[in-house]
Amino acid sequence: MCLMKVNYDKCLHCGGCVGSCPKNAIFLNDYVLEFNDDCNGCGRCVKLCPVAALSKE
Amino acid sequence: MKTYQCDVVVVGAGPGGSMAARYCAEGGMDTILIEKKAEIGAPLRCAEGVSKKWLEEVGITPDPVWIRGDMKGAVIKSPQGTTFQLDESKAGAEVGYVLERHLFDKALARDAAEAGAKIMLRTSATAVIREEGKIVGIKARSMGEDIEIRAKVVVAADGYESQVGRWAGIDTTLKLSDIDSCIQYRMCNIDVLPDYCEFVIGSVAPGGYVWIFPKGNGIANVGISVAGQLCTKGADAKYYLDKFIAEDPRLNKGQCLEIMGGFVSTCPGLDCAVDDNIVLVGDAARIIDPITGGGICHACRTGMYAGKVLSECFKTGDYSKKALMPYEKMWRDRMEDKLFRNWMAKEKLATLDDETIDELIKMIASADIKEVNVYNLLKAVKEKFPKVVEGFEDLI
């Protein structure tokens, strides 16, 4: 189950969260971020996102 | 499922991937270069500043097609406004070009194609294929279709995202303090020096810096990097950049033509960037200057090294980790000391307050440094402020 919510009105599709995820649980498919079941909701991507496009569900 | 066969599949057509593909193809290998985006070199995730010297080293001839500006120098500023100006006569190695990345990347991909590489756009790697434990290629989605690309060796050039290596069991995970979160605006209607790259360090950009790289005709890339451990709740990079722009009279009437995000790693490189049947290059291998976040020259170098080493492996058919170790040795011999020294300097810089940074820039501006580069700057700092370089003074 995905623990993260993406605000696509903000997301710049930069892939920063993908490379920063300690679980390699995020995949950037063109303009869509996919989180897999390895996501444990650690929140690193939320903190690092340069435009605050990510939040916990 | 459609299956392609080749000697080497290169994932990612950035500078590192295209250089690797070019040198593999020149070495006679049947080479496939895949790129997940619809256009090579776009959208931009880069400040586009590079030094000049390394281009010749990797066999790239400067071309006005992709050079947007030829810089006369660089300016380093403290938040208090103390300025240190480097001119080309003094800063040969560190001053350079501002690129048009979308054209630069296409030129390198063209070079790869002319050497014989096959390029597949909108083709995104989704997994590595293993048979009896051995990597034998990748799975991908290509124009909406699931495919397999069977290869004797995989080059992971997938940039900061660096997923291919992780699928192959190489840990490319970064410490929070070795991540910089960045945002950049392409701005117009601003008043900046047309041929100097500007860097502002200190509390305006916690653990990182603000850059202003001119693109000509009153346009510039204005961006910021903020160290991961100093990001607090999201949008830190945007907050600090907007604040900087609002307070700078040269910029605060400016308008944005483009906005882009992007991250860089600021560690000294992976412990080992090869394994059986796989090589990681450039940002994917976390080989990037930790203090500037500059990665293009490192990507091109490592791409070239990978291509040359794989061309040797091609003669024997041995792509084991042992056979690939010459690649590891080549990049370490060329860059390891500098990467480590700049990583230490970055760690220290993130701990300094604005007053100390101001003092440092004043000292550097008044010191007689014959050729300005990061190494000589650190040498000057070591003399006057030994505490700043504590822990890595032996490398200076």
Contacts between the chains, C-beta under 8 A, distances in Angstrom:
chain1	res1	chain2	res2	distance
A	12	B	183	7.8
A	12	B	259	6.7
A	12	B	260	6.1
A	12	B	261	3.9
A	13	B	43	7.5
A	13	B	261	7.9
A	14	B	45	5.9
A	14	B	260	6.7
A	14	B	261	3.2
A	14	B	262	4.9
A	14	B	263	6.9
A	15	B	45	7.6
A	15	B	159	7.4
A	15	B	160	6.4
A	15	B	161	4.8
A	15	B	262	7.8
A	15	B	263	7.5
A	16	B	160	7.0
A	16	B	181	6.3
A	16	B	182	7.8
A	16	B	261	5.9
A	16	B	262	6.5
A	16	B	263	3.6
A	18	B	160	7.8
A	18	B	161	4.3
A	18	B	163	6.8
A	19	B	159	7.5
A	19	B	160	4.0
A	19	B	161	4.5
A	19	B	162	5.4
A	19	B	163	7.9
A	19	B	172	7.9
A	19	B	174	7.5
A	19	B	263	5.9
A	19	B	265	7.6
A	20	B	174	6.6
A	20	B	179	5.5
A	20	B	228	7.4
A	20	B	263	6.3
A	22	B	173	5.2
A	24	B	163	6.1
A	24	B	166	4.6
A	24	B	167	7.8
A	24	B	173	7.6
A	27	B	126	7.9
A	27	B	163	7.4
A	28	B	161	6.8
A	29	B	124	6.8
A	30	B	36	7.8
A	30	B	37	8.0
A	44	B	176	6.9
A	46	B	233	7.8
A	46	B	234	5.5
A	47	B	228	7.8
A	47	B	231	5.0
A	47	B	232	6.7
A	47	B	233	6.5
A	47	B	234	6.1
A	47	B	236	7.9
A	48	B	179	6.5
A	48	B	181	4.7
A	48	B	228	5.9
A	48	B	231	5.3
A	48	B	234	7.7
A	48	B	263	7.3
A	49	B	181	7.4
A	49	B	234	5.1
A	49	B	235	6.9
A	49	B	261	7.9
A	50	B	181	5.1
A	50	B	182	6.4
A	50	B	183	4.1
A	50	B	235	6.7
A	50	B	236	7.5
A	50	B	237	3.8
A	50	B	238	5.7
A	50	B	261	4.6
A	51	B	183	6.9
A	51	B	234	7.8
A	51	B	235	5.5
A	51	B	237	7.9
A	51	B	238	5.4
A	51	B	261	6.4
A	52	B	233	7.4
A	52	B	234	3.4
A	52	B	235	3.5
A	52	B	238	7.5
A	53	B	234	7.8
A	54	B	234	6.8
A	55	B	234	7.6
